[in-house]
Amino acid sequence: MFCSECGAQINDNAVVCTKCGVPVPGKKLAPAGVVAVPNHMVGAILTTLFCCLIGGIIAIVYASQVNTKLALGDIEGAKSASRTAQGWIIANLIVGLLGGLIYVICIGAAAAL
Ligand SMILES: [Zn+2]
């Protein structure tokens, strides 16, 4: 399938052209709310800032893939990226909490000296 606007080749499941963003004729954009896949972007950014930078960036990468895949009509891919992003956010929260705990223990130990 090719875009009627720019002539770019488009995925058959796509509802918009990935090059110019023009809606594909005959394909209806999913009404907002019907295909709701949480992208976890806020959680990914917060855990990057407060927990683990590397894991947070990985979570942001997956979170950003959710909307891209949704726009391409890849609902399953979007859900999969969403779950992966969530997994990294939870892992980051655990790392952040453990790091915070170790920090508090170290401060406590230093204060006790
Ligand atoms: Zn196009």
Backbone and ligand atoms as CSV (ligand in chain L), in Angstrom:
chain,resi,resn,atom,element,x,y,z
A,1,MET,N,N,0.846,-1.197,0.000
A,1,MET,CA,C,0.000,0.000,0.000
A,1,MET,C,C,0.884,1.251,0.000
A,2,PHE,N,N,0.445,2.260,-0.747
A,2,PHE,CA,C,1.234,3.487,-0.845
A,2,PHE,C,C,0.401,4.706,-0.456
A,3,CYS,N,N,1.079,5.691,0.128
A,3,CYS,CA,C,0.413,6.912,0.572
A,3,CYS,C,C,-0.096,7.712,-0.628
A,4,SER,N,N,-1.341,8.232,-0.520
A,4,SER,CA,C,-1.907,9.015,-1.621
A,4,SER,C,C,-1.289,10.409,-1.679
A,5,GLU,N,N,-0.694,10.832,-0.569
A,5,GLU,CA,C,-0.104,12.172,-0.508
A,5,GLU,C,C,1.340,12.210,-0.988
A,6,CYS,N,N,2.182,11.385,-0.309
A,6,CYS,CA,C,3.621,11.473,-0.588
A,6,CYS,C,C,4.160,10.259,-1.329
A,7,GLY,N,N,3.320,9.225,-1.509
A,7,GLY,CA,C,3.748,8.064,-2.270
A,7,GLY,C,C,4.615,7.080,-1.495
A,8,ALA,N,N,4.821,7.327,-0.201
A,8,ALA,CA,C,5.631,6.433,0.615
A,8,ALA,C,C,4.907,5.110,0.818
A,9,GLN,N,N,5.685,4.025,0.934
A,9,GLN,CA,C,5.070,2.727,1.202
A,9,GLN,C,C,4.612,2.688,2.661
A,10,ILE,N,N,3.398,2.180,2.877
A,10,ILE,CA,C,2.834,2.141,4.227
A,10,ILE,C,C,2.487,0.712,4.592
A,11,ASN,N,N,2.680,0.402,5.869
A,11,ASN,CA,C,2.244,-0.863,6.447
A,11,ASN,C,C,0.736,-1.041,6.193
A,12,ASP,N,N,0.313,-2.253,5.837
A,12,ASP,CA,C,-1.099,-2.507,5.535
A,12,ASP,C,C,-2.022,-2.239,6.719
A,13,ASN,N,N,-1.498,-2.386,7.945
A,13,ASN,CA,C,-2.330,-2.153,9.130
A,13,ASN,C,C,-2.376,-0.681,9.529
A,14,ALA,N,N,-1.512,0.143,8.903
A,14,ALA,CA,C,-1.382,1.532,9.335
A,14,ALA,C,C,-2.645,2.329,9.051
A,15,VAL,N,N,-2.963,3.253,9.936
A,15,VAL,CA,C,-4.108,4.135,9.718
A,15,VAL,C,C,-3.653,5.515,9.261
A,16,VAL,N,N,-2.365,5.834,9.502
A,16,VAL,CA,C,-1.810,7.092,8.993
A,16,VAL,C,C,-0.483,6.791,8.301
A,17,CYS,N,N,-0.100,7.650,7.354
A,17,CYS,CA,C,1.187,7.523,6.687
A,17,CYS,C,C,2.291,7.817,7.697
A,18,THR,N,N,3.298,6.938,7.752
A,18,THR,CA,C,4.377,7.136,8.724
A,18,THR,C,C,5.321,8.249,8.279
A,19,LYS,N,N,5.262,8.630,7.004
A,19,LYS,CA,C,6.166,9.671,6.505
A,19,LYS,C,C,5.545,11.063,6.645
A,20,CYS,N,N,4.312,11.221,6.179
A,20,CYS,CA,C,3.711,12.559,6.197
A,20,CYS,C,C,2.547,12.686,7.182
A,21,GLY,N,N,2.091,11.563,7.752
A,21,GLY,CA,C,1.049,11.644,8.780
A,21,GLY,C,C,-0.362,11.783,8.251
A,22,VAL,N,N,-0.526,11.726,6.925
A,22,VAL,CA,C,-1.863,11.828,6.340
A,22,VAL,C,C,-2.638,10.528,6.608
A,23,PRO,N,N,-3.903,10.633,7.017
A,23,PRO,CA,C,-4.685,9.413,7.266
A,23,PRO,C,C,-4.812,8.586,5.989
A,24,VAL,N,N,-4.739,7.274,6.142
A,24,VAL,CA,C,-4.859,6.379,4.995
A,24,VAL,C,C,-6.334,6.272,4.616
A,25,PRO,N,N,-6.679,6.522,3.329
A,25,PRO,CA,C,-8.083,6.461,2.922
A,25,PRO,C,C,-8.671,5.078,3.203
A,26,GLY,N,N,-9.909,5.059,3.673
A,26,GLY,CA,C,-10.572,3.793,3.936
A,26,GLY,C,C,-10.257,3.227,5.310
A,27,LYS,N,N,-9.251,3.800,5.974
A,27,LYS,CA,C,-8.922,3.341,7.326
A,27,LYS,C,C,-9.385,4.409,8.302
A,28,LYS,N,N,-10.161,3.976,9.269
A,28,LYS,CA,C,-10.634,4.928,10.278
A,28,LYS,C,C,-9.668,4.924,11.449
A,29,LEU,N,N,-9.315,6.104,11.890
A,29,LEU,CA,C,-8.516,6.209,13.109
A,29,LEU,C,C,-9.362,5.690,14.260
A,30,ALA,N,N,-8.768,4.897,15.115
A,30,ALA,CA,C,-9.499,4.389,16.278
A,30,ALA,C,C,-9.936,5.574,17.124
A,31,PRO,N,N,-11.230,5.650,17.466
A,31,PRO,CA,C,-11.694,6.762,18.302
A,31,PRO,C,C,-10.937,6.760,19.636
A,32,ALA,N,N,-10.597,7.940,20.107
A,32,ALA,CA,C,-9.846,8.045,21.353
A,32,ALA,C,C,-10.583,7.318,22.465
A,33,GLY,N,N,-9.862,6.518,23.205
A,33,GLY,CA,C,-10.468,5.821,24.329
A,33,GLY,C,C,-10.829,4.385,24.009
A,34,VAL,N,N,-11.085,4.080,22.728
A,34,VAL,CA,C,-11.449,2.709,22.371
A,34,VAL,C,C,-10.231,1.798,22.464
A,35,VAL,N,N,-9.136,2.244,21.860
A,35,VAL,CA,C,-7.890,1.498,21.980
A,35,VAL,C,C,-6.986,2.288,22.912
A,36,ALA,N,N,-7.175,2.060,24.192
A,36,ALA,CA,C,-6.380,2.785,25.178
A,36,ALA,C,C,-5.246,1.897,25.653
A,37,VAL,N,N,-4.044,2.206,25.213
A,37,VAL,CA,C,-2.866,1.484,25.687
A,37,VAL,C,C,-2.017,2.490,26.461
A,38,PRO,N,N,-1.889,2.296,27.773
A,38,PRO,CA,C,-1.103,3.260,28.549
A,38,PRO,C,C,0.344,3.238,28.098
A,39,ASN,N,N,0.942,4.416,27.885
A,39,ASN,CA,C,2.334,4.423,27.419
A,39,ASN,C,C,3.338,4.544,28.568
A,40,HIS,N,N,2.850,4.841,29.785
A,40,HIS,CA,C,3.712,4.870,30.981
A,40,HIS,C,C,4.851,5.879,30.857
A,41,MET,N,N,4.683,6.896,29.978
A,41,MET,CA,C,5.776,7.842,29.768
A,41,MET,C,C,6.085,8.650,31.031
A,42,VAL,N,N,5.051,9.068,31.748
A,42,VAL,CA,C,5.274,9.871,32.966
A,42,VAL,C,C,6.074,9.063,33.995
A,43,GLY,N,N,5.642,7.820,34.210
A,43,GLY,CA,C,6.349,6.958,35.158
A,43,GLY,C,C,7.790,6.722,34.725
A,44,ALA,N,N,7.985,6.535,33.416
A,44,ALA,CA,C,9.327,6.287,32.898
A,44,ALA,C,C,10.237,7.486,33.146
A,45,ILE,N,N,9.708,8.697,32.910
A,45,ILE,CA,C,10.508,9.908,33.109
A,45,ILE,C,C,10.804,10.105,34.599
A,46,LEU,N,N,9.785,9.907,35.453
A,46,LEU,CA,C,9.982,10.098,36.898
A,46,LEU,C,C,11.015,9.122,37.451
A,47,THR,N,N,10.948,7.834,37.012
A,47,THR,CA,C,11.927,6.880,37.540
A,47,THR,C,C,13.323,7.158,36.988
A,48,THR,N,N,13.401,7.748,35.784
A,48,THR,CA,C,14.709,8.124,35.245
A,48,THR,C,C,15.326,9.204,36.128
A,49,LEU,N,N,14.498,10.176,36.542
A,49,LEU,CA,C,14.987,11.290,37.347
A,49,LEU,C,C,15.337,10.862,38.767
A,50,PHE,N,N,14.501,9.991,39.346
A,50,PHE,CA,C,14.645,9.721,40.779
A,50,PHE,C,C,15.236,8.356,41.108
A,51,CYS,N,N,15.245,7.444,40.154
A,51,CYS,CA,C,15.712,6.085,40.481
A,51,CYS,C,C,16.968,5.739,39.705
A,52,CYS,N,N,16.788,5.134,38.576
A,52,CYS,CA,C,17.946,4.624,37.838
A,52,CYS,C,C,17.936,5.213,36.426
A,53,LEU,N,N,19.017,5.900,36.073
A,53,LEU,CA,C,19.085,6.586,34.777
A,53,LEU,C,C,19.029,5.601,33.607
A,54,ILE,N,N,19.836,4.543,33.674
A,54,ILE,CA,C,19.920,3.609,32.536
A,54,ILE,C,C,18.589,2.881,32.329
A,55,GLY,N,N,18.055,2.303,33.427
A,55,GLY,CA,C,16.777,1.599,33.325
A,55,GLY,C,C,15.665,2.539,32.920
A,56,GLY,N,N,15.742,3.790,33.391
A,56,GLY,CA,C,14.724,4.780,33.064
A,56,GLY,C,C,14.713,5.102,31.586
A,57,ILE,N,N,15.912,5.202,31.011
A,57,ILE,CA,C,16.005,5.513,29.581
A,57,ILE,C,C,15.420,4.362,28.766
A,58,ILE,N,N,15.690,3.127,29.206
A,58,ILE,CA,C,15.117,1.963,28.511
A,58,ILE,C,C,13.590,2.034,28.594
A,59,ALA,N,N,13.072,2.382,29.778
A,59,ALA,CA,C,11.614,2.506,29.946
A,59,ALA,C,C,11.056,3.588,29.030
A,60,ILE,N,N,11.781,4.716,28.896
A,60,ILE,CA,C,11.331,5.812,28.023
A,60,ILE,C,C,11.298,5.350,26.565
A,61,VAL,N,N,12.302,4.572,26.168
A,61,VAL,CA,C,12.352,4.073,24.785
A,61,VAL,C,C,11.102,3.223,24.494
A,62,TYR,N,N,10.780,2.299,25.421
A,62,TYR,CA,C,9.595,1.455,25.212
A,62,TYR,C,C,8.314,2.285,25.298
A,63,ALA,N,N,8.268,3.235,26.238
A,63,ALA,CA,C,7.080,4.080,26.393
A,63,ALA,C,C,6.825,4.871,25.108
A,64,SER,N,N,7.911,5.353,24.468
A,64,SER,CA,C,7.737,6.145,23.247
A,64,SER,C,C,7.302,5.260,22.079
A,65,GLN,N,N,7.611,3.956,22.159
A,65,GLN,CA,C,7.200,3.049,21.075
A,65,GLN,C,C,5.694,2.792,21.093
A,66,VAL,N,N,5.057,2.969,22.273
A,66,VAL,CA,C,3.634,2.647,22.402
A,66,VAL,C,C,2.811,3.487,21.428
A,67,ASN,N,N,2.988,4.818,21.452
A,67,ASN,CA,C,2.191,5.691,20.587
A,67,ASN,C,C,2.536,5.496,19.114
A,68,THR,N,N,3.822,5.244,18.828
A,68,THR,CA,C,4.240,5.018,17.446
A,68,THR,C,C,3.541,3.780,16.896
A,69,LYS,N,N,3.545,2.687,17.690
A,69,LYS,CA,C,2.932,1.447,17.233
A,69,LYS,C,C,1.413,1.586,17.126
A,70,LEU,N,N,0.821,2.343,18.042
A,70,LEU,CA,C,-0.624,2.584,17.963
A,70,LEU,C,C,-0.951,3.308,16.664
A,71,ALA,N,N,-0.139,4.312,16.307
A,71,ALA,CA,C,-0.367,5.083,15.079
A,71,ALA,C,C,-0.219,4.203,13.848
A,72,LEU,N,N,0.618,3.162,13.959
A,72,LEU,CA,C,0.820,2.244,12.834
A,72,LEU,C,C,-0.251,1.161,12.795
A,73,GLY,N,N,-1.151,1.171,13.796
A,73,GLY,CA,C,-2.199,0.157,13.840
A,73,GLY,C,C,-1.726,-1.134,14.484
A,74,ASP,N,N,-0.525,-1.129,15.054
A,74,ASP,CA,C,0.047,-2.321,15.680
A,74,ASP,C,C,-0.354,-2.345,17.157
A,75,ILE,N,N,-1.616,-2.745,17.409
A,75,ILE,CA,C,-2.160,-2.727,18.773
A,75,ILE,C,C,-1.390,-3.689,19.676
A,76,GLU,N,N,-1.139,-4.912,19.167
A,76,GLU,CA,C,-0.437,-5.916,19.983
A,76,GLU,C,C,0.979,-5.444,20.319
A,77,GLY,N,N,1.645,-4.859,19.327
A,77,GLY,CA,C,2.993,-4.337,19.550
A,77,GLY,C,C,2.986,-3.223,20.579
A,78,ALA,N,N,1.945,-2.371,20.509
A,78,ALA,CA,C,1.817,-1.264,21.462
A,78,ALA,C,C,1.604,-1.804,22.874
A,79,LYS,N,N,0.754,-2.823,22.993
A,79,LYS,CA,C,0.499,-3.414,24.316
A,79,LYS,C,C,1.767,-4.050,24.866
A,80,SER,N,N,2.507,-4.712,23.992
A,80,SER,CA,C,3.743,-5.366,24.401
A,80,SER,C,C,4.766,-4.331,24.881
A,81,ALA,N,N,4.916,-3.230,24.120
A,81,ALA,CA,C,5.847,-2.165,24.507
A,81,ALA,C,C,5.399,-1.533,25.819
A,82,SER,N,N,4.078,-1.402,25.989
A,82,SER,CA,C,3.521,-0.831,27.217
A,82,SER,C,C,3.880,-1.694,28.425
A,83,ARG,N,N,3.710,-3.021,28.260
A,83,ARG,CA,C,4.035,-3.940,29.366
A,83,ARG,C,C,5.524,-3.900,29.677
A,84,THR,N,N,6.365,-3.841,28.636
A,84,THR,CA,C,7.803,-3.807,28.846
A,84,THR,C,C,8.205,-2.531,29.573
A,85,ALA,N,N,7.622,-1.393,29.162
A,85,ALA,CA,C,7.912,-0.117,29.817
A,85,ALA,C,C,7.527,-0.195,31.295
A,86,GLN,N,N,6.351,-0.767,31.567
A,86,GLN,CA,C,5.876,-0.884,32.944
A,86,GLN,C,C,6.835,-1.754,33.769
A,87,GLY,N,N,7.307,-2.845,33.162
A,87,GLY,CA,C,8.244,-3.732,33.852
A,87,GLY,C,C,9.514,-3.007,34.253
A,88,TRP,N,N,10.043,-2.187,33.323
A,88,TRP,CA,C,11.258,-1.429,33.621
A,88,TRP,C,C,11.008,-0.373,34.686
A,89,ILE,N,N,9.810,0.227,34.672
A,89,ILE,CA,C,9.480,1.235,35.691
A,89,ILE,C,C,9.459,0.581,37.069
A,90,ILE,N,N,8.835,-0.600,37.168
A,90,ILE,CA,C,8.771,-1.304,38.460
A,90,ILE,C,C,10.181,-1.688,38.914
A,91,ALA,N,N,10.990,-2.213,37.987
A,91,ALA,CA,C,12.369,-2.581,38.321
A,91,ALA,C,C,13.136,-1.354,38.818
A,92,ASN,N,N,12.910,-0.212,38.147
A,92,ASN,CA,C,13.581,1.030,38.537
A,92,ASN,C,C,13.154,1.488,39.915
A,93,LEU,N,N,11.865,1.341,40.204
A,93,LEU,CA,C,11.352,1.737,41.520
A,93,LEU,C,C,12.029,0.907,42.609
A,94,ILE,N,N,12.177,-0.389,42.364
A,94,ILE,CA,C,12.822,-1.277,43.340
A,94,ILE,C,C,14.279,-0.854,43.531
A,95,VAL,N,N,14.987,-0.619,42.411
A,95,VAL,CA,C,16.387,-0.185,42.481
A,95,VAL,C,C,16.478,1.149,43.231
A,96,GLY,N,N,15.538,2.063,42.921
A,96,GLY,CA,C,15.540,3.377,43.567
A,96,GLY,C,C,15.296,3.267,45.067
A,97,LEU,N,N,14.340,2.396,45.452
A,97,LEU,CA,C,14.034,2.220,46.872
A,97,LEU,C,C,15.217,1.596,47.603
A,98,LEU,N,N,15.832,0.574,47.001
A,98,LEU,CA,C,16.994,-0.078,47.610
A,98,LEU,C,C,18.144,0.918,47.732
A,99,GLY,N,N,18.352,1.694,46.669
A,99,GLY,CA,C,19.406,2.712,46.683
A,99,GLY,C,C,19.165,3.721,47.787
A,100,GLY,N,N,17.908,4.150,47.927
A,100,GLY,CA,C,17.547,5.107,48.969
A,100,GLY,C,C,17.789,4.528,50.349
A,101,LEU,N,N,17.437,3.258,50.500
A,101,LEU,CA,C,17.609,2.562,51.780
A,101,LEU,C,C,19.091,2.475,52.145
A,102,ILE,N,N,19.911,2.084,51.168
A,102,ILE,CA,C,21.354,1.963,51.394
A,102,ILE,C,C,21.931,3.342,51.750
A,103,TYR,N,N,21.429,4.363,51.043
A,103,TYR,CA,C,21.889,5.733,51.302
A,103,TYR,C,C,21.586,6.130,52.749
A,104,VAL,N,N,20.333,5.859,53.188
A,104,VAL,CA,C,19.924,6.203,54.554
A,104,VAL,C,C,20.770,5.444,55.570
A,105,ILE,N,N,21.025,4.152,55.294
A,105,ILE,CA,C,21.833,3.337,56.209
A,105,ILE,C,C,23.255,3.904,56.297
A,106,CYS,N,N,23.824,4.294,55.145
A,106,CYS,CA,C,25.176,4.849,55.128
A,106,CYS,C,C,25.237,6.158,55.904
A,107,ILE,N,N,24.227,7.020,55.690
A,107,ILE,CA,C,24.176,8.290,56.415
A,107,ILE,C,C,24.074,8.015,57.921
A,108,GLY,N,N,23.219,7.032,58.273
A,108,GLY,CA,C,23.046,6.649,59.681
A,108,GLY,C,C,24.348,6.131,60.267
A,109,ALA,N,N,25.062,5.311,59.488
A,109,ALA,CA,C,26.323,4.736,59.955
A,109,ALA,C,C,27.360,5.840,60.125
A,110,ALA,N,N,27.383,6.783,59.174
A,110,ALA,CA,C,28.343,7.884,59.248
A,110,ALA,C,C,28.047,8.764,60.455
A,111,ALA,N,N,26.749,8.977,60.722
A,111,ALA,CA,C,26.359,9.821,61.852
A,111,ALA,C,C,26.729,9.133,63.174
A,112,ALA,N,N,26.711,7.800,63.183
A,112,ALA,CA,C,26.983,7.055,64.410
A,112,ALA,C,C,28.474,7.044,64.753
A,113,LEU,N,N,29.310,7.339,63.748
A,113,LEU,CA,C,30.758,7.291,63.991
A,113,LEU,C,C,31.235,8.491,64.824
L,1,ZN,ZN,ZN,2.478,10.143,3.092
